[in-house]
Amino acid sequence: MTNEIPATPDPAWHDVAATGEFTDGAMRGYTVAGREVVVCRTREGQWHALDNICTHGFVKMHEGRLRGVRLICPLHGASFDCRNGKVLGAPATKPLACWQLKIEADRVLVAPPSA
């Protein structure tokens, strides 16, 4: 399930969640400005956001697994580095786009990838 996020006054940044909604090693999917994004919090407490649709199987990545920094697709097992979107394992060959992410006052904000 993804959550539809309304636009904020600053059109570049979208408030998607409270930081307290995430445990270490967790991820969640959201629909932001008509695009699917997955927000990941690694076991080390690092935050990352990427496109939520696998570049190989076209399924939602947040329905897969997060193992360390490896984001694993639930359909065919393609894997990506959640820090930079790079492909770590086949069958995917195209990386995931990385979103901008910042934490402000215990809120998680994301912005689409810069051009």
N, C-alpha and C positions, 0 to 999 in steps of 0.2 A: 504494500500500500504506500502510495506517495501522498504528500500533503500539498495542496495548492497554496502558494504563498502570495499574498497581495503585495503590490508595489509599495515601496516606502517613499517618503518625500524626496530623497536622493535617488533618482532612477537607476543609478549604477549599482547600488547596494540593496540587498534584500535581507531582512531579518527572518531567519528560518527556524530558530530554536533557542531554548535556554541551554547554556552549557551543562547544567545539572541533569538534563535529559539523556546525556551520554555517559556511559561508563567507558573505561579504558578498553580498547579493542572492539568498540561498537561502531556501527554505521547505520545511516538512515537515508531514505530517498525522499526527494522533494520535487515538485514541479515549480519552477521559478521562471516567470515571464515566458511561459509556454515551452520551456526546455526542462529536461530531466537532469537532475544533479544528485550525486551521492556525496554526503558529508561523512568523513571517516575520522575517528579519534583512535590513534594507535595505542597499543598497550603502554607505550612510553609517554602518552599524553599529548602527542603532536596532532595537530588538526590539518586536514586536507579536504579539498573538494574537487570533484571531477565530473565529467559527463557520466550519466548513470546508465547509458545504453552501451552494451558490449559492441565493439567495432566488428566483431565476427558474427556473433549469434543473434544480435539485436534483441537482447533481453535485459532486464533491469539488474544492474550489478549489485544493488543493495540486497537482492535476494540470494546472493552468493555468500562467500566467506571472506573474512579479513584475517589473514595469518601474518602477523608482524606487519610489514609494509606491503605484503602481497595481497592484492584484491583479486579474488578468484570468481570467474563467471559461473553461475549455477547451471548453465546448459552444457557446454562442452569443455569446461575447465580451463579456458584461456585465462592467463593471469597478467596483471598489470601492477606496476609500482605506484602505490597511491601517492607518493611524494611528487612524481613528475609525469605520470601517465604512460611511461614507457612499457612496452610489451616485455614481459618476463617469461611467458610460456605460450606455446602454440595451442590452438590453431590460429589465434589472432596474429595479424602482422601490422596493423595500424594502431598507434597509441590512442589513449583517451585524452581528450582536451582537459586541461587543468583550469579550474575556476579560481578566482581570487577569493580569499577567505580572511576574515579578521574577527577578533573577539573584542566586543565593547560592552562594558558593564554587564558581564555574565550573559551576553547574547552572542549567538553565532550569526554572522552576516556573510553573505556571499555575493559576488558579482561575476557576470559572465567573463569568459576568457578575454583578455585584451587582444586586439587585432594584431 
